[in-house]
Structure formats: structure tokens, C-alpha cells
């Protein structure tokens, strides 16, 4: 194997099912069921991604090669968010960048 940069890549896929009704749950289904505000959740997502991108810029200034986030990317819209899981106390929204890029980076938004 030639010398060079090796990339680590992590894939994440979640499945959420309503076993009573035998159907897959989407994030929008859970938001409606829990009577959560879509606007507040979108604001939380935007705040988290902006915060992570600021950290990236700081590290980039130090010479690190890292994954840049684009807050305007459609992937951050609730309608496009697919990876999430639930516990009794929280909803975890996952943005696994390694699913589409050469990186192991991901962001986690906890509601």
C-alpha cells in the first residue's frame, strides 16, 4: 500500500418502528406525537451546527484537516433529517457525515 493519507469512514443508519401500527416512524411523526415545536427544533439544530463549524474553523486555523459544515445545506432541514433514535427521555438527531463523505465526523443534537 502506498504511503499517503488514510481516511476513516463511519456509516450510521437508524430504524424507528411503530410496532403497534407496523410502520416506520419518521422524525416528523415523533415531533407531532410529542407535541414539539418544529421551529424550536430547527433552531436547536442550526445552533449546534453553527457551534461545531466555529470549532472547525478554530482547528483549521491551527493546521488541522477537518470536515467543514455548511449550515445552508438542505440536510439540516427537519424534513430531510433521517437518522435519529429515541429513548424514554430524549430524541437524538444524528448527522453522520461519513455516510456521504470520507470522514468519521458526525454531529449529535439531543432534544
ZAGU-407522 format. One record per residue: x, y, z negated of N, C-alpha, C, O in turn. Coordinates in steps of 0.05 Angstrom, whole numbers, padded with zeros to 5 digits, always signed. Last residue first. Example, Ala and Ser with C-alpha at 12.3 -4.5 7.8 and 13.67 -1.06 7.14 Angstrom:
BEGIN
+00257-00045-00142+00273-00021-00143+00258+00001-00157+00268+00023-00161 +00264-00114-00156+00246-00090-00156+00264-00066-00156+00285-00066-00169 
REM end
This chain:
BEGIN
-00651+00327-00440-00675+00341-00447-00686+00330-00473-00707+00340-00482 -00587+00334-00415-00603+00320-00435-00627+00338-00442-00623+00360-00451 -00551+00321-00359-00568+00341-00371-00587+00326-00389-00601+00308-00381 -00488+00308-00336-00510+00296-00351-00525+00319-00364-00513+00335-00380 -00448+00297-00278-00459+00315-00298-00483+00302-00311-00498+00287-00297 -00387+00267-00257-00416+00267-00259-00424+00288-00280-00408+00295-00297 -00331+00241-00221-00344+00262-00235-00375+00258-00235-00386+00247-00216 -00301+00209-00190-00315+00195-00212-00330+00216-00229-00341+00208-00250 -00301+00215-00118-00296+00225-00145-00310+00207-00166-00328+00192-00159 -00314+00224-00060-00291+00210-00071-00285+00221-00099-00266+00236-00101 -00386+00223-00057-00360+00235-00052-00339+00218-00066-00345+00200-00081 -00435+00201-00071-00432+00213-00044-00405+00224-00038-00400+00234-00015 -00429+00180-00120-00447+00166-00102-00443+00176-00073-00448+00161-00054 -00399+00215-00150-00385+00193-00137-00403+00177-00118-00393+00162-00102 -00434+00248-00175-00422+00258-00150-00408+00236-00135-00405+00237-00111 -00491+00240-00207-00467+00224-00202-00454+00231-00175-00462+00220-00155 -00525+00270-00251-00516+00278-00224-00490+00264-00219-00469+00275-00225 -00580+00252-00291-00552+00246-00283-00548+00256-00254-00564+00251-00236 -00616+00266-00347-00615+00270-00318-00586+00268-00311-00569+00282-00322 -00650+00235-00398-00623+00241-00388-00623+00243-00358-00629+00223-00344 -00693+00251-00448-00692+00244-00420-00664+00253-00411-00655+00276-00416 -00705+00225-00515-00693+00243-00495-00697+00233-00467-00702+00209-00462 -00727+00189-00551-00722+00216-00560-00713+00235-00538-00712+00259-00543 -00731+00139-00528-00754+00149-00543-00752+00179-00550-00772+00193-00553 -00702+00151-00464-00702+00137-00490-00727+00148-00504-00742+00164-00493 -00692+00146-00394-00706+00156-00417-00701+00138-00441-00696+00114-00439 -00655+00170-00337-00665+00149-00354-00676+00161-00380-00669+00184-00387 -00642+00185-00268-00649+00193-00296-00656+00168-00311-00663+00148-00300 -00634+00205-00204-00621+00189-00225-00627+00201-00253-00619+00223-00260 -00660+00242-00171-00669+00214-00171-00658+00199-00195-00671+00181-00205 -00682+00304-00151-00667+00290-00172-00678+00262-00175-00701+00258-00181 -00713+00334-00118-00692+00317-00105-00676+00301-00126-00659+00285-00118 -00746+00363-00150-00759+00346-00130-00738+00327-00118-00746+00305-00108 -00709+00395-00179-00724+00373-00192-00735+00353-00172-00734+00329-00177 -00647+00409-00147-00676+00415-00149-00690+00391-00161-00683+00368-00155 -00596+00393-00136-00602+00402-00164-00632+00410-00168-00640+00416-00190 -00592+00384-00082-00592+00361-00100-00600+00368-00128-00609+00351-00143 -00585+00432-00055-00613+00422-00059-00614+00398-00078-00636+00391-00089 -00538+00478-00080-00543+00452-00067-00571+00442-00074-00579+00443-00097 -00525+00520-00110-00546+00524-00090-00553+00499-00075-00572+00498-00059 -00482+00505-00140-00508+00507-00154-00531+00511-00134-00554+00505-00141 -00436+00462-00125-00449+00484-00111-00478+00486-00122-00495+00470-00114 -00375+00442-00156-00404+00441-00154-00415+00465-00140-00404+00487-00143 -00315+00407-00142-00329+00433-00144-00359+00428-00140-00367+00413-00123 -00272+00365-00176-00296+00366-00159-00310+00393-00164-00316+00400-00186 -00200+00381-00175-00225+00372-00187-00249+00376-00168-00246+00389-00147 -00135+00384-00189-00153+00379-00166-00178+00366-00176-00178+00344-00186 -00103+00437-00225-00116+00411-00224-00134+00408-00200-00145+00428-00190 -00081+00487-00232-00070+00469-00212-00082+00442-00211-00072+00425-00196 -00106+00524-00262-00083+00511-00274-00070+00491-00256-00050+00478-00263 -00150+00535-00232-00130+00556-00235-00104+00546-00247-00083+00558-00244 -00180+00490-00242-00168+00494-00216-00146+00515-00216-00126+00512-00202 -00198+00501-00293-00178+00480-00289-00164+00482-00262-00141+00476-00259 -00234+00543-00281-00212+00547-00300-00190+00526-00296-00166+00533-00297 -00269+00517-00246-00253+00539-00236-00229+00545-00255-00207+00551-00245 -00291+00480-00282-00276+00471-00259-00258+00493-00248-00234+00488-00243 -00318+00513-00317-00296+00497-00327-00278+00488-00305-00254+00488-00307 -00357+00531-00281-00338+00550-00292-00314+00536-00304-00291+00545-00300 -00385+00484-00271-00369+00496-00249-00350+00516-00260-00328+00519-00248 -00409+00477-00321-00389+00457-00312-00372+00469-00290-00348+00464-00289 -00444+00521-00319-00424+00519-00340-00402+00499-00332-00379+00505-00337 -00476+00508-00275-00461+00533-00275-00438+00532-00296-00416+00540-00290 -00500+00462-00295-00483+00460-00272-00465+00485-00270-00442+00483-00263 -00530+00483-00340-00510+00461-00343-00490+00461-00320-00466+00459-00324 -00564+00519-00314-00545+00528-00335-00523+00508-00338-00500+00516-00340 -00594+00485-00281-00578+00506-00269-00556+00516-00289-00533+00520-00281 -00620+00454-00320-00602+00441-00300-00583+00462-00289-00559+00458-00288 -00650+00493-00346-00630+00477-00361-00610+00464-00342-00586+00464-00348 -00683+00510-00304-00665+00529-00316-00643+00514-00332-00620+00522-00331 -00713+00463-00297-00696+00473-00275-00675+00493-00286-00652+00492-00277 -00739+00462-00346-00721+00441-00340-00702+00450-00317-00678+00444-00319 -00771+00508-00342-00751+00506-00363-00730+00485-00357-00706+00489-00362 -00803+00494-00297-00785+00517-00296-00763+00516-00317-00740+00522-00312 -00831+00450-00316-00812+00446-00294-00793+00469-00293-00769+00465-00287 -00844+00435-00382-00844+00457-00363-00823+00452-00341-00799+00450-00347 -00879+00374-00398-00855+00392-00399-00858+00413-00378-00872+00409-00358 -00913+00330-00410-00923+00358-00410-00900+00378-00414-00901+00396-00431 -00900+00279-00402-00890+00291-00427-00899+00320-00430-00893+00333-00450 -00924+00272-00352-00933+00257-00374-00925+00269-00401-00941+00270-00420 -00892+00308-00320-00921+00312-00324-00932+00298-00348-00947+00309-00364 -00842+00283-00326-00846+00311-00334-00875+00317-00338-00883+00330-00358 -00852+00233-00303-00845+00235-00332-00849+00263-00342-00859+00267-00364 -00862+00248-00250-00882+00233-00265-00877+00236-00295-00896+00241-00311 -00813+00270-00236-00837+00287-00237-00859+00274-00252-00875+00287-00266 -00780+00225-00234-00776+00245-00255-00800+00263-00258-00807+00271-00280 -00820+00166-00222-00803+00188-00213-00800+00208-00235-00816+00208-00254 -00826+00098-00233-00831+00125-00243-00810+00144-00231-00787+00138-00229 -00856+00046-00196-00831+00060-00203-00839+00089-00212-00856+00101-00200 -00907+00004-00224-00897+00023-00204-00872+00037-00215-00868+00039-00239 -00945-00024-00258-00928-00037-00238-00920-00018-00216-00924-00024-00192 -00972-00005-00301-00984+00000-00274-00967-00011-00251-00974-00007-00228 -00939-00023-00342-00969-00027-00343-00982-00024-00316-01000-00039-00309 -00888-00008-00328-00895-00037-00327-00925-00042-00329-00935-00061-00318 -00859+00037-00293-00883+00037-00310-00893+00008-00308-00906+00000-00288 -00789+00042-00290-00814+00029-00282-00836+00033-00303-00830+00033-00327 -00731+00066-00262-00750+00070-00284-00778+00060-00274-00788+00069-00254 -00664+00058-00248-00691+00050-00241-00709+00053-00265-00702+00044-00287 -00604+00089-00223-00623+00083-00245-00650+00075-00233-00657+00084-00212 -00538+00084-00205-00565+00082-00196-00583+00074-00219-00577+00055-00233 -00474+00106-00190-00495+00104-00211-00522+00103-00198-00528+00121-00182 -00407+00093-00177-00434+00094-00167-00453+00090-00190-00449+00073-00207 -00345+00125-00177-00365+00111-00193-00392+00115-00179-00400+00137-00172 -00279+00122-00156-00307+00128-00147-00326+00112-00164-00323+00087-00166 -00216+00149-00151-00234+00132-00166-00262+00141-00159-00268+00165-00156 -00165+00150-00103-00189+00162-00114-00205+00141-00129-00206+00117-00121 -00097+00162-00099-00118+00143-00100-00142+00156-00114-00139+00170-00133 -00048+00191-00057-00069+00196-00077-00090+00174-00076-00100+00167-00054 +00009+00151-00045-00010+00173-00039-00030+00174-00061-00028+00160-00081 +00045+00100-00011+00042+00119-00034+00023+00141-00026+00022+00149-00002 +00013+00043+00019+00030+00067+00020+00025+00085-00005+00003+00085-00017 +00017-00024+00000+00000+00000+00000+00018+00025+00000+00035+00027-00017 
REM end
